[in-house]
Amino acid sequence: MIVVTRLNDSQFAINPDLIERIHESPDTTLVMLDGAKYIVTESLAEVIARITEYRARVINLASAMQDESEYQEHGRPQPVLRPVARALELAPDPVDPQPGGHSDSTRSK
């Protein structure tokens, strides 16, 4: 849940997974999946930052819980393989197998 503020300065918590869209014109309006609308004092950027922080906390907690359960099951921490985006950059190009990035047809003779 994220905490946002109504125009009357009262705060409330809302589930960001149920927000369909957010717009500013000029007030920030949260439009929910069920069609409900909430006008809040936070800017569009602030709401997005809170949603991002919320989701990062959820992922962090899930990772910590997974690490803890693996520790309890095996009596010691277990390595966890996580995808690395850089691995895609280092993979050879299947279309251009020549080292140096040039195929025979494009090299000058």
N, C-alpha and C positions, 0 to 999 in steps of 0.2 A: 504494500500500500504506500501511496505517496500522500503527503499532507499539502493541501492547497488552501487558499484563503478566499472566502466570498467577499463581495463588495462591502458588506456590513462588518468586515473584520473578523467574522467567525471562521474558525478553521475546521476542515473536515478531511477525512482520509478517503481516498478513492483507489480502486483497483485499476492500475494503468493498462492491464490486459483487456479491459472492457471499453477503452477509449477508441472510438472509430477514427476521429480526426480532431484536430485542434486548429483554430484560426483566430487571428487578431484583426479586429475591424471596428473600432480601435481597441475594444476590450477583448481579452483572451477568453474564448469560449471552448469548453470541452464538450464534444458531441459524443455521446455514448452509443454503444451498439444497439441499445433498445430505443434510441431516439431522444433520450433525456439530454438536456443541455444544462451546463453549469458555467456561469460567468465567474471568473476568478481574477484576483489582482495581480497574480504573477504574469510575467511576460511569456510569450511563446517559447523563447529560448530557455527561460527558467524551468518551465514545465518539462521540456524535452530533457534538460539536464537532470532533473529529479527522476524522470523515468529511466534514463541511462544509468544513474547511480543505483536505483532500485534493482534493475536487472543485473548489474554487476554484483551487487550484494547477494542476490539469489544464486548466481553462478558460483561465487566464492563459497557460500555456505554449502552448496551441493558438493563442490569439490572437497571441502574440508570433511564433510560427512562421509564421502566415499573413501578418502584417505584414512579416516578413523576406523571405518568398518574393515578395510583391508588390514590395518594394523591389528585389530582385534582378532580377525580370522587367522592371520599368519604369525602373530606375535612380534612382528617387526614391519616397518614400513616397506611397501612394495613399490617398485618403479611403475609409473603410469606413463604410457605412451600418449602423447598429445600431438595432433597434426601441426605441422610447421609450414607456413605459407611459403617460406623461402625455398623449400624443396622443389616446388614447381618451377622456380626461376632457374635452378641448377640442372634440371632435367634436360637431356639432349633433345634437340629439335628433330622429330621423326621425319620431317620433310627435307631437312638439310643435314645429312649425316656427316658432311666433310668438316674437319676441324677448321676453325677460323671463320666459320659462318658463310662460306662460299661453295656452291656446287660447281662442278666442272664446266657447266654450260654458261655460267656467269663470269668466270675468270677471264681476264684479258689474255690474249695469246701473243 
